[in-house]
Amino acid sequence: MSRSTPKLALFTQFAAVAKALAHAHRLEILEQLAQGERSVEVVAQRTGLSVANTSQHLQHMRRAGIVAGRREGKFVLYTLADEAVLDLMATLRRIAERNVAEVERVIRSYFNDRDSMEAVSREQLLANSRAGVVIVLDVRPADEFALGHLPRAVNIPLRELEARLGELDRDQEIVAYCRGPYCVLSYEAVAALRARGFKARRLEDGLPEWRAAGLPIVTGSA
């Protein structure tokens, strides 16, 4: 007797979406696309993968409806197909944090070692930024900043931070953010700033979560 049912047909398609996500490099690629539309070449450069390998991963996710692509001249540009992809990634993260011992070990040994202080919430940062009592520091590369950033944010990529400390007011609290809750750029920036006497904390997550929450985003390099 056949077990083919509408429910099983749906579950088969749901499983195909899950399978398309089941690779660490694909999750890393999605983190890049969550910053904004990127070419295959840029994604490859940022993730350290070959262009061919990056393209293959993107095509798998495109067929599963996770990313969308369009051609512009000789380039193919990709973006997240739906904001719900961010919700899915956040759910995966929460499940792993609560139930996978290796995840807890990595968080404790790397992330908590660099910053065990409570992060700043999106609501608190928005209020403090509007009041002018905090410096919002975006430590992502300049091209990601131009795709979208928090209002009043100052862009100093992590690799330039040491040389540009003089641009920051030591009397104001600094809140750093980058690509997401476990983007190492903000952790390293906060650790470096505190070591040099600045009062610094992290945003609780990053630009994609800020956008998904419906909070204001600014585009352009200014």
C-alpha positions in Angstrom: 0.0 0.0 0.0 1.4 3.4 -1.0 2.1 5.9 1.7 2.0 8.8 -0.7 -0.1 11.5 0.9 -0.3 15.3 0.6 1.4 15.6 4.0 4.2 13.3 3.0 4.7 15.3 -0.2 5.0 18.5 1.8 7.4 16.9 4.3 9.5 15.8 1.3 9.8 19.4 0.1 10.5 20.7 3.6 13.3 18.1 3.9 14.7 19.3 0.6 15.0 22.9 2.0 16.6 21.6 5.2 19.1 19.5 3.1 20.0 22.6 1.1 21.0 24.3 4.3 23.0 21.3 5.7 26.5 22.6 5.0 28.6 24.9 7.1 29.8 26.8 4.0 26.2 27.4 2.9 25.4 29.0 6.3 28.4 31.2 6.0 27.3 32.2 2.5 23.9 33.1 3.9 25.5 35.3 6.5 27.1 37.2 3.7 23.9 37.5 1.7 22.1 38.7 4.8 24.2 41.9 4.5 22.7 42.6 1.1 22.9 41.6 -2.6 26.3 40.2 -3.5 28.0 38.8 -6.6 29.3 35.2 -6.6 32.8 36.6 -6.8 32.4 38.8 -3.7 30.8 36.0 -1.7 33.7 33.7 -2.7 36.3 36.2 -1.7 34.7 36.9 1.7 34.2 33.2 2.5 37.6 32.0 1.2 35.9 29.6 -1.2 36.6 29.2 -4.9 34.2 30.9 -7.3 33.1 27.5 -8.7 32.4 26.1 -5.3 30.5 29.2 -4.2 28.4 29.1 -7.3 27.6 25.4 -6.8 26.5 26.1 -3.2 24.4 29.0 -4.3 22.7 27.0 -7.1 21.7 24.3 -4.6 20.1 26.9 -2.3 18.5 28.7 -5.2 16.7 25.5 -6.3 15.5 25.1 -2.7 14.0 28.6 -2.7 16.5 29.9 -0.1 18.3 32.4 -2.2 17.3 34.4 -5.4 19.6 35.4 -8.2 19.7 37.8 -11.1 22.1 38.5 -13.9 23.6 42.0 -14.3 26.0 42.1 -17.2 28.6 39.4 -16.8 27.8 39.0 -13.1 25.2 37.0 -11.2 24.0 38.7 -8.1 22.4 36.8 -5.2 20.3 37.7 -2.2 18.1 36.0 0.4 14.9 34.9 -1.2 12.9 35.7 1.9 13.4 37.4 5.3 12.1 34.1 6.8 15.5 32.6 6.0 16.9 34.8 8.9 14.2 33.3 11.2 15.3 29.8 10.1 18.9 30.5 10.8 18.1 32.1 14.2 16.0 29.0 15.1 18.9 26.7 14.1 21.2 28.7 16.3 18.9 28.6 19.3 18.4 24.8 19.1 22.2 24.3 18.8 23.0 26.6 21.7 20.5 24.8 24.0 21.2 21.2 23.0 24.6 20.7 21.4 27.5 20.5 23.9 30.2 21.4 21.3 28.3 24.7 20.5 28.3 25.6 24.2 32.0 24.8 24.4 32.9 27.0 21.5 30.8 29.9 22.9 32.4 29.5 26.3 36.0 29.2 25.1 36.0 31.8 22.3 33.2 34.3 22.5 32.7 34.5 26.3 36.4 34.7 26.8 36.4 37.9 24.7 33.2 39.4 26.0 31.1 38.0 28.8 29.3 41.3 29.4 25.6 41.5 28.6 25.1 42.8 25.0 23.1 45.9 24.2 19.6 45.3 22.9 18.4 46.7 19.6 15.8 48.9 21.4 18.3 50.3 23.9 20.8 51.1 21.1 18.2 52.8 19.0 17.1 55.0 21.9 20.7 55.8 23.0 21.7 56.6 19.4 18.8 59.0 18.9 19.7 60.7 22.2 23.3 61.1 21.0 24.8 59.4 24.0 26.5 56.5 22.3 28.8 55.9 19.3 27.4 53.2 17.0 30.4 51.5 15.4 30.1 49.3 12.3 33.2 47.2 12.0 32.3 45.4 8.7 34.1 46.2 5.4 33.1 49.4 3.7 31.2 47.7 0.9 29.0 45.9 3.4 28.4 49.2 5.2 27.3 50.9 2.0 24.7 48.1 1.3 23.0 49.0 4.6 23.9 50.1 8.1 22.4 51.4 11.3 21.4 55.1 11.5 24.3 57.4 12.7 26.7 54.5 12.5 30.4 55.2 12.0 32.2 52.7 9.8 35.7 51.6 10.9 36.5 48.1 9.6 38.2 46.0 12.2 41.5 45.9 10.3 41.6 49.7 10.4 40.6 50.1 14.0 44.0 50.4 15.6 45.1 53.2 13.2 41.8 55.1 13.6 41.3 55.1 17.4 41.8 58.9 17.4 38.5 59.3 15.6 36.6 57.9 18.6 35.5 59.9 21.6 36.8 58.3 24.8 34.1 59.9 26.9 31.3 58.2 25.1 30.2 54.5 25.2 30.8 52.6 21.9 28.5 49.9 20.8 30.0 47.8 18.0 28.1 45.5 15.6 28.8 43.5 12.5 27.1 40.6 10.6 25.3 38.8 13.3 25.3 37.5 16.9 28.5 35.4 16.4 30.3 37.5 13.9 33.8 37.6 15.4 34.5 41.2 14.1 32.5 42.9 16.8 33.9 40.6 19.6 37.5 41.4 18.5 36.7 45.1 18.2 35.2 45.3 21.7 38.1 43.4 23.2 40.6 45.7 21.4 38.7 48.9 22.5 38.5 47.9 26.1 42.2 47.0 26.1 42.9 50.6 25.1 40.6 52.2 27.8 37.4 52.7 25.8 34.0 51.9 27.3 32.7 49.4 24.7 29.9 46.8 24.3 28.4 44.8 21.5 25.0 44.9 19.9 23.1 41.7 20.8 23.1 40.6 17.1 23.8 42.3 13.8 22.5 44.2 10.8 20.3 41.4 9.4 18.4 41.0 12.7 18.1 44.7 13.0 16.5 44.9 9.5 14.3 41.9 10.2 12.9 43.6 13.3 11.7 46.5 11.1 14.2 49.0 12.5 15.5 51.8 10.3 18.4 51.1 7.9 20.5 53.6 6.0 22.2 52.9 2.7 25.3 54.5 1.1 28.8 55.2 2.4 28.0 58.4 4.3 
